[in-house]
Amino acid sequence: MERGVLQDGAGGGAMSRPALLAAMVLLAAASASAAPYRVFMVLHRAGAETDQGFKDYLHSAGLEVAFTVRNIEGDASRLPAIVQEIRAKRPDLVYAQSTLVTQGLVGQLGETDAPPRITDIPVVFAMVADPVSAGLVEKLESSGRNLTGAIHVASLPVQLKAMQSFMPLKRLGVAYNPAELSQRTMFDRLSQLTAQAGIELVAVDPLGPDGKPDPERLPKMMQRLAARRPDLVYLPPVNFFAPHSQLLMSEALRLGLPTFCAIEVQLEAGGMMGLVAPFYNVGGLAGFKAAQILRDRRPPSQIPIEALSRFSFEVNMPAAHALGLYPPMHILRYARMRER
């Protein structure tokens, strides 16, 4: 039953005291049932279209929702306090925007001596590239936890095939953040795939002497990569890279490096091409799963973790023109050409 639905009975005559009390109880219960669902949103950074897509889907599904929003601004140290707040407020559902946020809220499988986590409140994530390698679930079909969500990137084999459809690859560059577990796992998997395909893989990262990523090291990182003369540079979905996408793409273009992007924001910043999903649609998919939990009362563990059924191969034509690289004719039949 949807919240806020109340059917009045028909009848006449004066109401006895017991009947009046019973009616008041029913009205109170109806009033309580009319209260909006409470959804607690935890953002890695504000401004992602994913969040709006999530909200809009719930609204279009006819659900009345009151949102509480917290933004960690990329700072994982804020998550323990947010976990405590969630445990105290006990919302109907928690929305987690990124891998880092989801790990901080629900924890990783098999962790020991961990701080308190969210275990008894449904959690839906929206931008986790690989929940298995991130240590969140063992399999996508069923999380086995109070957790489900939407994947926002295509699988690595599909991405590599898309790269090869644009150009032959002998040497592939990749910039990644080995400080993230999911990124280390991604790199290991990419190493296997490129080795099987006979492609040399060259990697760079922005880590400083303290083992943490440093934005001031990004230009030098791209220069080191350019010195290796890769045919193409793969930019995976790295949380640390997202706010610096404009810098990365402009530096790649200056150095004559063609780029393949895993997420839409990188293309919008000037990346040459990519296989991407609109963030707004990813948020809508997460909203669909949240509606199944709130309205249909389905346990999150019974709702598969999925990506969108279709991704868009997109080519940023200004970047392609600047680099003198033009899409092959067969790609023109299905790719989207960005003109700005």
LOLUM-486324 format. One line per 10 residues: number of its first residue (from 0); their letters; for each residue x, y, z of C-alpha. Coordinates in nm, 4 decimals, always signed. Each point is the difference from the previous one (the first is absolute). Layout:
// residues N
NUM	A	X Y Z | ...
This chain:
// residues 340
0	MERGVLQDGA	+0.0000 +0.0000 +0.0000 | +0.1275 +0.3475 -0.0864 | +0.0542 +0.2352 +0.2880 | -0.2673 +0.2614 +0.0501 | -0.2902 -0.2155 -0.1266 | -0.3018 +0.0002 +0.2310 | -0.3487 -0.1256 -0.0853 | -0.2963 +0.1394 +0.1962 | -0.2891 -0.2255 +0.0949 | -0.3647 +0.1039 -0.0517
10	GGGAMSRPAL	-0.2712 +0.0142 +0.2620 | -0.2158 +0.2351 +0.2040 | -0.1062 +0.0626 +0.3540 | +0.1756 +0.1061 +0.3149 | +0.3279 -0.1710 +0.0836 | +0.0346 -0.1698 +0.3381 | +0.2973 +0.0724 +0.2247 | +0.1681 -0.3366 -0.0743 | -0.0605 +0.0503 -0.3714 | +0.1397 +0.3529 +0.0212
20	LAAMVLLAAA	+0.3114 -0.1241 +0.1772 | +0.0415 -0.2723 -0.2598 | -0.0359 +0.2573 -0.2773 | +0.2606 +0.2223 +0.1632 | +0.2410 -0.2931 +0.0169 | -0.0596 -0.0730 -0.3673 | +0.0509 +0.3652 -0.0920 | +0.3223 +0.0128 +0.1987 | +0.1213 -0.3136 -0.1741 | -0.0952 +0.1449 -0.3372
30	SASAAPYRVF	+0.1812 +0.3231 +0.0835 | +0.3099 -0.1968 +0.0923 | -0.0196 -0.2008 -0.3224 | -0.0239 +0.3239 -0.1986 | +0.3424 +0.1125 +0.1218 | +0.2573 +0.0135 -0.2818 | +0.2711 -0.2585 -0.0335 | +0.3249 +0.1199 +0.1525 | +0.3049 -0.0410 -0.2234 | +0.3471 +0.0939 +0.1224
40	MVLHRAGAET	+0.2333 +0.0936 -0.2873 | +0.3773 -0.0120 +0.0521 | +0.1943 +0.1686 -0.2803 | +0.3654 -0.0296 -0.0922 | -0.0312 +0.3407 -0.1650 | -0.3018 +0.2155 -0.0753 | -0.1191 +0.0803 -0.3502 | -0.0102 -0.3440 -0.1633 | -0.2973 -0.0512 -0.2308 | -0.0281 -0.3475 +0.1498
50	DQGFKDYLHS	-0.1512 +0.1462 +0.3155 | -0.2676 +0.1902 -0.1917 | -0.0824 -0.3074 -0.2072 | -0.0495 -0.1960 +0.3225 | -0.2339 +0.2609 +0.1466 | -0.1939 +0.0467 -0.3227 | -0.0655 -0.3717 -0.0376 | -0.1459 -0.0267 +0.3494 | -0.2208 +0.3018 -0.0713 | -0.1168 -0.1443 -0.3331
60	AGLEVAFTVR	-0.0819 -0.3267 +0.1770 | -0.2473 +0.1909 +0.2169 | +0.1966 -0.0320 +0.3219 | +0.0011 +0.2851 +0.2480 | +0.3530 +0.0268 +0.1350 | +0.1736 +0.2254 +0.2502 | +0.3733 +0.0171 -0.0709 | +0.2852 +0.0634 +0.2405 | +0.3267 +0.0739 -0.1824 | +0.3564 -0.0164 +0.1270
70	NIEGDASRLP	+0.3043 +0.0752 -0.2184 | +0.3416 -0.1313 +0.1047 | +0.1764 +0.2097 -0.2701 | +0.2361 -0.2884 -0.0730 | +0.1066 -0.0310 +0.3650 | -0.0514 -0.3555 +0.1268 | +0.0790 +0.1076 +0.3574 | -0.3488 +0.1529 +0.0168 | -0.1738 -0.3329 -0.0523 | +0.0128 -0.1438 +0.3564
80	AIVQEIRAKR	-0.1951 +0.2994 +0.1348 | -0.2523 -0.0353 -0.2829 | -0.0402 -0.3695 +0.0791 | -0.0782 +0.0916 +0.3609 | -0.2547 +0.2570 -0.1173 | -0.1691 -0.2530 -0.2271 | -0.0135 -0.2598 +0.2770 | -0.1617 +0.2580 +0.2280 | -0.2541 +0.1339 -0.2517 | -0.0848 -0.3394 -0.1531
90	PDLVYAQSTL	-0.1236 +0.1103 -0.3434 | -0.1958 -0.2354 -0.2247 | +0.2869 -0.0199 -0.2485 | +0.3548 +0.1269 -0.0533 | +0.1360 +0.1149 -0.3381 | +0.3785 -0.0278 -0.0446 | +0.1486 +0.1951 -0.2903 | +0.3394 -0.1663 -0.0537 | +0.2226 -0.2979 +0.0745 | +0.1805 +0.1838 +0.2801
100	VTQGLVGQLG	-0.3276 +0.1072 +0.1593 | -0.1539 -0.3469 -0.0281 | +0.3066 -0.1645 +0.1538 | -0.0065 +0.2483 +0.2862 | -0.3688 -0.0564 +0.0683 | -0.0386 -0.3781 -0.0284 | +0.3600 -0.1207 +0.0219 | +0.1822 -0.2592 -0.2069 | -0.0547 -0.3735 +0.0198 | +0.2250 -0.1726 +0.2507
110	ETDAPPRITD	+0.1236 +0.3172 +0.1677 | +0.1072 -0.0212 +0.3638 | +0.0323 +0.2629 +0.2721 | -0.2152 +0.2315 -0.2099 | -0.1954 +0.2985 +0.1348 | -0.3809 -0.0282 +0.0215 | -0.1704 -0.0518 -0.3362 | -0.3511 +0.0192 -0.1444 | -0.1321 -0.3557 -0.0024 | -0.3711 +0.0154 +0.0880
120	IPVVFAMVAD	-0.1108 +0.2842 -0.2316 | -0.0268 -0.0523 -0.3791 | +0.2811 +0.1651 -0.1964 | -0.0105 +0.0746 -0.3749 | +0.3149 +0.1191 -0.1779 | +0.0118 +0.1803 -0.3335 | +0.3581 +0.0346 -0.1242 | +0.2035 -0.3080 +0.0862 | +0.2003 -0.1245 -0.2980 | +0.0684 -0.3509 +0.1302
130	PVSAGLVEKL	-0.1749 -0.0995 +0.3254 | +0.1738 -0.3384 +0.0067 | +0.3566 +0.1323 -0.0269 | -0.0917 +0.2758 +0.2470 | -0.0663 -0.2705 +0.2585 | -0.3676 +0.0897 +0.0347 | -0.1597 -0.3200 -0.1321 | +0.1022 -0.3455 -0.1162 | -0.2350 -0.0038 -0.2985 | -0.2255 +0.2462 -0.1792
140	ESSGRNLTGA	-0.3069 -0.2239 -0.0183 | -0.0469 +0.0139 +0.3757 | +0.2061 +0.2128 +0.2349 | -0.0761 -0.2164 +0.3020 | -0.0217 +0.3299 +0.1893 | -0.2391 +0.2884 +0.0603 | +0.1471 +0.1529 -0.3156 | -0.0680 +0.0407 -0.3712 | +0.0685 +0.2645 -0.2610 | +0.0905 +0.1145 -0.3501
150	IHVASLPVQL	+0.3336 -0.0386 -0.1813 | +0.0969 +0.3000 -0.2116 | +0.2713 -0.1377 -0.2299 | +0.0253 -0.2705 -0.2655 | +0.2060 -0.3094 +0.0773 | +0.3732 +0.0117 -0.0749 | -0.0156 -0.2578 -0.2834 | -0.2717 +0.2050 -0.1702 | +0.1976 +0.3228 +0.0450 | +0.3167 -0.1563 -0.1421
160	KAMQSFMPLK	-0.1935 -0.1293 -0.3002 | -0.1370 +0.3514 -0.0560 | +0.3535 +0.1440 +0.0069 | +0.1183 -0.2537 -0.2566 | -0.2953 +0.0767 -0.2253 | +0.1311 +0.3568 -0.0320 | +0.3690 -0.0770 -0.0541 | +0.2507 -0.2874 +0.0128 | +0.1720 -0.0110 +0.3381 | +0.3588 -0.1024 +0.0624
170	RLGVAYNPAE	+0.0569 +0.2088 +0.3127 | -0.2756 +0.1154 +0.2357 | +0.0605 +0.2580 +0.2704 | -0.2065 +0.0129 +0.3162 | -0.0122 +0.2567 +0.2795 | -0.1464 -0.1339 +0.3228 | +0.0049 +0.0337 +0.3776 | +0.1566 -0.3057 +0.1685 | -0.0958 +0.1430 +0.3391 | -0.3525 -0.1322 -0.0724
180	LSQRTMFDRL	-0.0597 -0.3758 +0.0299 | -0.2453 +0.0015 -0.2896 | +0.2574 +0.1755 -0.2191 | +0.2688 -0.2559 +0.0820 | -0.2410 -0.2774 -0.0919 | -0.0937 +0.1813 -0.3211 | +0.3666 +0.0316 -0.0947 | +0.0633 -0.3702 +0.0621 | -0.2966 -0.0912 -0.2202 | +0.1059 +0.2442 -0.2727
190	SQLTAQAGIE	+0.3525 -0.1459 +0.0116 | -0.1439 -0.3461 -0.0633 | -0.2189 +0.1184 -0.2875 | +0.2751 +0.1951 -0.1750 | +0.2478 -0.2867 +0.0408 | -0.2496 -0.2369 -0.1616 | -0.0452 +0.2466 -0.2868 | +0.3748 +0.0525 -0.0498 | -0.0192 +0.3641 +0.1113 | +0.2737 +0.1600 +0.2100
200	LVAVDPLGPD	-0.1451 +0.1793 +0.3025 | +0.1782 +0.3027 +0.1475 | -0.1313 +0.1526 +0.3217 | +0.0428 +0.3217 +0.1952 | -0.1511 +0.1301 +0.3210 | -0.0149 +0.3290 +0.1943 | +0.1208 -0.1330 +0.3355 | +0.2345 +0.2117 +0.2073 | +0.2725 -0.1219 +0.2401 | -0.2689 -0.0487 +0.2658
210	GKPDPERLPK	-0.1881 -0.2468 -0.2208 | -0.2915 +0.2368 -0.0531 | -0.1151 +0.1541 -0.3294 | +0.1145 +0.3583 -0.0482 | -0.1777 +0.2285 -0.2508 | +0.3207 +0.1963 -0.0552 | +0.1578 -0.3164 -0.1411 | -0.2614 -0.0440 -0.2748 | +0.1796 +0.2001 -0.2750 | +0.3273 -0.1858 +0.0660
220	MMQRLAARRP	-0.1924 -0.3281 +0.0004 | -0.1342 +0.0685 -0.3491 | +0.3450 +0.1102 -0.1174 | +0.1494 -0.3307 +0.1203 | -0.2689 -0.1817 -0.1901 | +0.0639 +0.2010 -0.3178 | +0.3688 -0.0912 +0.0200 | -0.1004 -0.3662 -0.0405 | -0.1784 +0.0833 -0.3279 | -0.3182 -0.2065 +0.0432
230	DLVYLPPVNF	-0.2430 -0.0395 -0.2895 | -0.2851 +0.0870 +0.2347 | -0.0480 +0.0961 +0.3653 | -0.2745 -0.1648 +0.2051 | -0.1481 +0.2092 +0.2805 | -0.2028 -0.2211 +0.2348 | -0.2645 +0.1319 +0.2405 | +0.2254 +0.1259 +0.2805 | -0.1630 +0.1991 +0.2807 | +0.3124 +0.2121 +0.0387
240	FAPHSQLLMS	+0.0134 +0.0862 -0.3716 | -0.3620 +0.1176 -0.0344 | +0.0409 +0.3579 +0.1333 | +0.3215 +0.0366 -0.2021 | -0.1411 -0.1260 -0.3315 | +0.0475 +0.3347 -0.1751 | +0.3677 +0.0107 +0.0965 | +0.0595 -0.3601 -0.1067 | -0.1687 +0.0371 -0.3373 | +0.1629 +0.3319 -0.0875
250	EALRLGLPTF	+0.3414 -0.1400 +0.0923 | -0.0627 -0.3134 -0.2078 | -0.0973 +0.2132 -0.2987 | +0.3042 +0.2253 +0.0433 | +0.2249 -0.3063 +0.0036 | -0.1691 -0.1550 -0.3038 | -0.1459 -0.2913 +0.1960 | -0.3274 -0.1515 -0.1246 | -0.2198 -0.1045 +0.2909 | -0.2682 -0.2625 +0.0566
260	CAIEVQLEAG	-0.2369 +0.0938 +0.2818 | -0.2062 -0.2250 +0.2247 | -0.2422 +0.2669 +0.1230 | -0.1958 +0.2851 -0.1514 | +0.1608 +0.2789 +0.2037 | +0.3385 -0.0774 -0.1588 | -0.1443 +0.0384 -0.3498 | -0.1652 +0.3254 +0.0988 | +0.3417 +0.1219 +0.1166 | +0.1540 -0.0667 -0.3417
270	GMMGLVAPFY	+0.0884 -0.3707 -0.0132 | +0.0225 -0.1308 -0.3569 | -0.2374 -0.2964 +0.0218 | -0.1647 -0.2401 +0.2389 | -0.2655 -0.2591 +0.0673 | -0.2229 +0.1706 +0.2533 | -0.3392 +0.0056 +0.1672 | -0.1830 +0.3236 +0.0860 | +0.0346 +0.0550 +0.3747 | -0.3627 +0.1138 +0.0192
280	NVGGLAGFKA	-0.1147 -0.3387 -0.1338 | +0.2258 -0.1836 +0.2451 | -0.1696 +0.1917 +0.2813 | -0.3371 -0.0977 -0.1437 | +0.0993 -0.3672 +0.0095 | +0.1003 +0.0387 +0.3647 | -0.3346 +0.1710 +0.0623 | -0.1806 -0.2945 -0.1584 | +0.1709 -0.2336 +0.2445 | -0.0801 +0.2307 +0.2916
290	AQILRDRRPP	-0.3682 -0.0008 -0.1004 | +0.0016 -0.3796 +0.0047 | +0.1218 +0.0150 +0.3583 | -0.2258 +0.2809 +0.1253 | -0.3227 -0.0720 -0.1865 | +0.0212 -0.3705 -0.0789 | +0.1760 -0.0992 +0.3243 | +0.2588 -0.2089 -0.1822 | +0.3164 -0.0790 +0.1979 | +0.3086 +0.1615 -0.1592
300	SQIPIEALSR	+0.1763 -0.3367 -0.0054 | -0.2663 -0.1238 -0.2442 | +0.0421 +0.2936 -0.2408 | +0.2865 -0.0590 -0.2479 | +0.2782 +0.2548 -0.0337 | -0.0010 +0.1117 -0.3631 | +0.1368 +0.2420 -0.2558 | -0.2119 +0.1712 -0.2618 | -0.0822 -0.2295 -0.2905 | +0.1556 +0.2386 -0.2523
310	FSFEVNMPAA	+0.3103 +0.2191 -0.0056 | +0.0776 +0.2680 -0.2571 | +0.3202 +0.0039 -0.2064 | +0.0781 +0.3703 -0.0276 | +0.2708 +0.1891 -0.1861 | +0.0966 +0.3548 +0.0917 | +0.0590 +0.1400 -0.3485 | +0.1897 +0.3187 +0.1034 | +0.2524 -0.2184 +0.1846 | +0.0183 -0.2476 -0.2890
320	HALGLYPPMH	+0.0602 +0.2860 -0.2456 | +0.2705 +0.1510 +0.2227 | +0.1783 -0.3363 +0.0171 | -0.0498 -0.0828 -0.3674 | -0.1860 -0.3206 +0.0862 | -0.3302 -0.0590 -0.1741 | -0.2555 -0.2737 +0.0699 | +0.0047 -0.2965 -0.2387 | -0.3020 -0.0228 -0.2289 | -0.1527 -0.2957 +0.1849
330	ILRYARMRER	-0.0047 +0.1991 +0.3256 | -0.1860 +0.2867 -0.1656 | -0.2962 -0.2329 -0.0445 | -0.0672 -0.0328 +0.3725 | +0.2118 +0.2468 +0.1982 | -0.1193 +0.3353 +0.1256 | +0.2125 +0.2899 -0.1210 | +0.0456 +0.2796 +0.2517 | +0.0594 +0.3293 -0.1775 | +0.0889 +0.2023 +0.3079
